[in-house]
Amino acid sequence: MLVAFVFGLLGGLIAQTSAASCPAGWDQGDFYGGDRYCYKAVDLTGLTKQARQSAVTSNYCKKFDARAYPASIHSRDEDVWVRRYGNQVGIGLYVRQCATWSKENYKWRDHTPLDYTNWWFKQPDNNGGNERHVVARLTDGSGWEDVCAGDGRDYKKLACKIDLEQELDLESM
């Protein structure tokens, strides 16, 4: 009986210490299935135009945690969660520079499937011929808009995301 009690106690301690949690300064997702993800909005205002343009493709989020990527969004609940960081927050959806621009060529920076979108009215439109990045808007219908990063109407924050169940990808560091 004592052995069972000690084993049960140790098992409980192991379970408590092995549960993954978010790093300091990151928010744990508060939506169905979101508890396995951590989010952080990072400020890009101090970066040069060129650095803001490459924040998604160069994975600027890795500067804050080696497991982080610009946020991919896979449900309406997650979309609402990410947009709480403010208006025009950059997300990890983009068209690679070497790819021809088309709505079908948008990809998530973390290589997850594009299984959810929330395009704003008449978006994406590639206005000006070089809109390869996406912002999540809070105003004007609360949808996504394609933008040319660094053009002045782009995002000043980038939403970053960590999947706590994903193994650290040492190849991409």
C-alpha positions as CSV (number, residue, x, y, z in Angstrom):
1,M,0.0,0.0,0.0
2,L,2.9,2.4,0.9
3,V,4.6,1.5,-2.4
4,A,1.4,2.3,-4.3
5,F,1.1,5.6,-2.5
6,V,4.7,6.6,-3.2
7,F,4.4,5.5,-6.9
8,G,1.2,7.5,-7.2
9,L,2.8,10.5,-5.7
10,L,5.9,10.3,-7.9
11,G,3.7,9.7,-11.0
12,G,1.8,12.9,-10.1
13,L,5.0,14.9,-9.7
14,I,6.4,13.6,-13.0
15,A,3.1,14.5,-14.8
16,Q,3.2,18.0,-13.3
17,T,6.8,18.7,-14.3
18,S,6.6,17.3,-17.8
19,A,3.6,19.4,-18.9
20,A,4.9,22.0,-21.4
21,S,4.2,25.7,-20.6
22,C,4.9,28.9,-22.4
23,P,8.1,30.9,-21.9
24,A,7.9,34.1,-19.8
25,G,6.3,36.9,-21.8
26,W,4.3,34.6,-24.1
27,D,0.5,34.0,-23.9
28,Q,-1.0,30.5,-23.9
29,G,-3.8,30.1,-26.4
30,D,-7.2,30.5,-24.7
31,F,-9.5,28.8,-27.2
32,Y,-10.4,25.2,-28.0
33,G,-7.1,23.4,-28.8
34,G,-5.1,26.5,-28.2
35,D,-3.5,25.4,-24.9
36,R,-0.8,23.7,-26.9
37,Y,0.3,27.0,-28.5
38,C,2.1,30.1,-27.2
39,Y,1.8,33.5,-28.8
40,K,3.6,36.8,-28.6
41,A,3.3,40.0,-30.6
42,V,6.7,41.5,-31.3
43,D,7.3,45.1,-32.2
44,L,8.8,45.8,-35.6
45,T,8.8,49.6,-35.4
46,G,12.5,49.9,-34.7
47,L,13.4,47.9,-37.7
48,T,14.4,49.2,-41.1
49,K,12.0,48.9,-44.0
50,Q,14.1,46.1,-45.4
51,A,14.2,44.2,-42.1
52,R,10.3,44.6,-41.8
53,Q,10.0,43.3,-45.3
54,S,11.9,40.1,-44.4
55,A,10.5,39.6,-40.9
56,V,8.3,36.7,-42.0
57,T,10.6,35.1,-44.5
58,S,13.7,35.3,-42.3
59,N,11.6,34.1,-39.3
60,Y,12.2,37.1,-37.0
61,C,10.3,35.2,-34.3
62,K,13.3,32.9,-33.7
63,K,15.1,35.9,-32.0
64,F,12.6,35.4,-29.2
65,D,12.5,31.6,-29.0
66,A,14.2,29.0,-31.1
67,R,10.8,27.1,-31.5
68,A,8.9,30.2,-32.7
69,Y,7.5,31.0,-36.2
70,P,5.3,33.8,-37.5
71,A,1.8,32.8,-36.5
72,S,-0.1,30.4,-38.7
73,I,-3.9,30.4,-38.2
74,H,-6.0,27.3,-38.5
75,S,-9.5,28.3,-37.1
76,R,-11.8,31.2,-36.5
77,D,-11.1,31.0,-32.7
78,E,-7.3,31.2,-33.3
79,D,-7.8,34.1,-35.8
80,V,-9.8,36.1,-33.1
81,W,-7.1,35.2,-30.5
82,V,-4.2,36.6,-32.7
83,R,-6.1,39.7,-33.7
84,R,-6.4,40.7,-30.0
85,Y,-2.8,42.0,-30.4
86,G,-4.1,45.0,-32.3
87,N,-4.9,46.2,-35.7
88,Q,-2.7,45.2,-38.7
89,V,-0.7,42.5,-37.0
90,G,1.5,40.5,-39.4
91,I,1.0,36.8,-39.6
92,G,3.0,34.0,-41.2
93,L,1.2,33.8,-44.5
94,Y,3.1,34.9,-47.5
95,V,4.0,34.3,-51.2
96,R,7.6,33.3,-51.6
97,Q,9.7,35.8,-53.6
98,C,10.5,33.3,-56.3
99,A,6.9,32.2,-56.8
100,T,4.4,33.9,-59.2
101,W,1.9,35.9,-57.2
102,S,-1.5,34.2,-57.0
103,K,-4.0,33.5,-54.2
104,E,-3.1,29.8,-54.4
105,N,0.6,30.5,-53.8
106,Y,0.2,31.8,-50.3
107,K,2.0,29.5,-47.8
108,W,2.4,29.4,-44.0
109,R,6.0,30.1,-42.9
110,D,5.9,27.2,-40.5
111,H,4.9,24.8,-43.4
112,T,1.6,23.8,-41.9
113,P,-1.4,23.4,-44.3
114,L,-3.4,26.4,-45.4
115,D,-6.7,25.0,-44.1
116,Y,-8.3,28.3,-42.9
117,T,-8.4,31.8,-44.4
118,N,-10.3,35.0,-43.5
119,W,-9.6,37.3,-46.4
120,W,-11.1,40.8,-46.1
121,F,-13.5,42.0,-48.8
122,K,-11.8,41.7,-52.3
123,Q,-8.6,40.4,-50.8
124,P,-6.0,39.3,-51.6
125,D,-5.6,41.7,-54.6
126,N,-1.9,42.3,-55.0
127,N,-2.5,46.0,-55.4
128,G,0.7,47.6,-56.7
129,G,2.1,44.2,-57.9
130,N,4.2,43.3,-54.8
131,E,1.8,42.4,-52.0
132,R,3.3,39.1,-50.7
133,H,2.6,39.4,-46.9
134,V,-0.6,39.4,-44.9
135,V,-1.9,41.4,-42.0
136,A,-4.8,40.5,-39.7
137,R,-7.1,43.6,-39.5
138,L,-9.3,44.6,-36.7
139,T,-11.1,47.4,-38.5
140,D,-13.1,47.4,-41.8
141,G,-14.6,44.0,-41.4
142,S,-11.9,42.3,-39.4
143,G,-10.4,40.1,-42.2
144,W,-6.9,39.6,-43.7
145,E,-5.3,41.9,-46.2
146,D,-2.3,41.4,-48.4
147,V,0.3,44.1,-48.1
148,C,3.8,45.0,-49.3
149,A,5.8,44.8,-46.2
150,G,7.7,48.0,-45.4
151,D,5.5,50.3,-47.5
152,G,4.2,52.4,-44.6
153,R,0.7,50.8,-44.4
154,D,2.1,47.4,-43.4
155,Y,2.3,45.8,-40.0
156,K,4.1,47.3,-37.1
157,K,3.8,44.1,-35.0
158,L,4.4,40.4,-36.0
159,A,2.4,37.7,-34.2
160,C,4.7,34.8,-33.3
161,K,3.7,31.3,-32.3
162,I,5.2,28.3,-30.6
163,D,3.7,24.8,-30.9
164,L,4.6,23.2,-27.6
165,E,4.1,19.7,-29.1
166,Q,6.4,20.3,-32.0
167,E,10.0,19.1,-31.6
168,L,12.7,21.8,-31.9
169,D,13.9,22.0,-35.5
170,L,17.6,22.3,-35.2
171,E,18.0,22.2,-39.0
172,S,16.3,25.6,-39.4
173,M,18.3,27.5,-36.7
